[in-house]
Structures are given as C-alpha cells and as structure tokens.
C-alpha cells in the first residue's frame, strides 16, 4: 500500500534551493565588491543613466510608435534634462551666495545660533561653545590641522568618486544603447547569459523602484516643509533666515530614506533657535508630524514597491552603515530591495 501524499496547495509552485542560493550569492558578491572597492558612485551613476535612458525611450516609443533609434533619443533627452537641472542648481547657488545666503551667510547664522544657545544652556555646557564667529573659525581650523591626513584622504576619495561617476555615466549610456530589449534576450538558450541578464534586470528594477519612490517621498516632504517655512512662519511674523536654502537642503536630505529626514529636521530646529524657544518648539512639533508621515509614506510607497516594511529598511541601513559607512547607508535600500526581489522571484517570499 503506497503511502499517502498530501496534495500541494492550489497555486503553490516548487521551490528550488540551488538556483535561489546562487542568485542570492550573486547579489551579495556584487554589492560586496561595489562597497569594498568604493564603486558606489559608478554603479549609481550607471544605473541612473541606463534606467533614465530606457524610461525616456519607452515614453517616446509610446508617443511615436515605430520611432527609430529611440534609445539614442532617450539618452539625448536625458542629457538635456540633467543639464538643465544642473544649470538651474548652479545658477540658484550663485544667486544665494551673492545674496549672503551661501557659505558666509550660513556661518553668520551659525554664530548667531551659538550665541542664542549660550543664553539658556547650562553653564557647564555653554562653556564649551565658541563665543563668536571668529572662535568658530578657529575651532574649524584647529580641527582641520589635527585631521589633515583624513581631510587629504577624503579629498582623494572625492576626486576618485567623481571620476568613477563619470565612468559610470559612460557605461550606463553604452549599455542603454547596445543591450537588447528584455523581449529579445529571452530567446537565448545560454544559461549564463539568461542568469546574468535576469540579475541585471533585477538590479535595475530594484534601483528604479527605490529611487522613484524616494523621489516621491522627498517631494511630498519638501512641499510640506516649504508650507511651514515659507507660509506658516511668515504668517506668524517670524520667518526663518535661509528658509529657501533649508527647503532645498530638505529635498536633498530626504533622498536618503528615514535618516535623511532626521538630518534636515535637525537643521531646521537649530536655525529656529535664532527666533525663540517657542518657534523652535513649534518647528520640532511640525517636523515630528512630518517624520511620522514619512514612516507611513515609506511603508505605503517604498514598502509596497519592494515588499519591505520601514523597520526592515532601518535594520539594513544601520547594518550596512556600520560595515561600509555612508556608501553602505545609501546603498542599503537598493541592496535590500534587490535581495527581496531575488528571493521572491525564486519563490522564497
């Protein structure tokens, strides 16, 4: 009498261990190499160029079916868009600097904030704060002298990172122009080619999901912050200095999930201290509300796209920041999204 075998649940699919392990190991090996060799700028620049070109090319083909050289037109449009955005940012930065809202203006307001803080902090803590802008400069100069080797190393990393980013843009552009469409590569029977292309598609999809979701969150966060800084506070008769600069900084910082919002919130609360403790408290209350909203937005937008909760992203970001520093922090959402995509594709999630 043959043993009874319970039937598989309807819709269940067999799960193979070896393909999943090899795919997950490939993802881990890719990111370990990228982070260990400090190639994050190159990878992100390449993915932005490739993904942006393919997205714009797809939009052009929907507008004009049968368009020839759609990838080339998409790349040209991406160059125009990025050039225009870069030009606007440079122009606005120059205007802000000329109006005293640049680096020099920021130092002046920092000195004012320090003076305000000395009036209500405990004496033992106030004694450690610089007493003037010149004292603040002296502290900065002393720190730079004591960390000259680290500063030189950071400068080298910055120059090398820019070079890597440029190389990544070139590689991403060439890949966008030369790689066949997804429908074309599926006809090949070479297992390695299929596996590599599937992994590459998973990386692009994960990166695109995280970046576009975070752009939406950053935009919402920036708009609400602008309402407060440029609308609510002026109506109360207490506009903040450098309000426009703070709005721009909020957008940039908000591109880093969760933690970027903490950075921008800290900046706003500190600048609010130049007005009064009441305004600082009001700013803190408003920003706490925004921070709670960002948790919801992360769960709703990013979590839905990459099947992850906020606490999962936070654990991944903290772990990778501890291992690889800022590059690990920035890469964590994409890495985690790609790993979950791989596990889901092989039936493990």
C-alpha positions, 0 to 999 in steps of 0.5 A: 500500500503506497503511502499517502501524499498530501496534495500541494496547495492550489497555486503553490509552485516548487521551490528550488534551493540551488538556483535561489542560493546562487542568485542570492550569492550573486547579489551579495558578491556584487554589492560586496565588491561595489562597497569594498572597492568604493564603486558606489558612485559608478554603479549609481551613476550607471544605473541612473543613466541606463534606467533614465535612458530606457524610461525616456525611450519607452515614453517616446516609443509610446508617443511615436510608435515605430520611432527609430533609434529611440534609445539614442533619443532617450539618452539625448533627452536625458542629457538635456534634462540633467543639464538643465537641472544642473544649470538651474542648481548652479545658477540658484547657488550663485544667486544665494551666495551673492545674496549672503545666503551661501557659505558666509551667510550660513556661518553668520547664522551659525554664530548667531545660533551659538550665541542664542544657545549660550543664553539658556544652556547650562553653564557647564555646557555653554562653556564649551561653545565658541563665543563668536564667529571668529572662535568658530573659525578657529575651532574649524581650523584647529580641527582641520590641522589635527585631521589633515591626513583624513581631510587629504584622504577624503579629498582623494576619495572625492576626486576618485568618486567623481571620476568613477561617476563619470565612468559610470555615466559612460557605461550606463549610456553604452549599455542603454544603447547596445543591450537588447530589449528584455523581449529579445534576450529571452530567446537565448538558450545560454544559461549564463547569459539568461542568469546574468541578464535576469540579475541585471534586470533585477538590479535595475528594477530594484534601483528604479523602484527605490529611487522613484519612490524616494523621489516621491517621498522627498517631494511630498516632504519638501512641499510640506516643509516649504508650507511651514517655512515659507507660509506658516512662519511668515504668517506668524511674523517670524520667518526663518533666515535661509528658509529657501536654502533649508527647503532645498537642503530638505529635498536633498536630505530626504533622498536618503530614506528615514535618516535623511529626514532626521538630518534636515529636521535637525537643521531646521530646529537649530536655525529656529533657535535664532527666533525663540524657544517657542518657534523652535518648539513649534518647528520640532512639533511640525517636523515630528508630524512630518517624520511620522508621515514619512514612516507611513509614506515609506511603508505605503510607497517604498514598502509596497514597491519592494515588499519591505516594511520601514523597520526592515529598511532601518535594520539594513541601513544601520547594518550596512552603515556600520560595515561600509559607512555612508556608501553602505547607508545609501546603498542599503535600500537598493541592496535590500530591495534587490535581495527581496526581489531575488528571493521572491522571484525564486519563490522564497517570499 
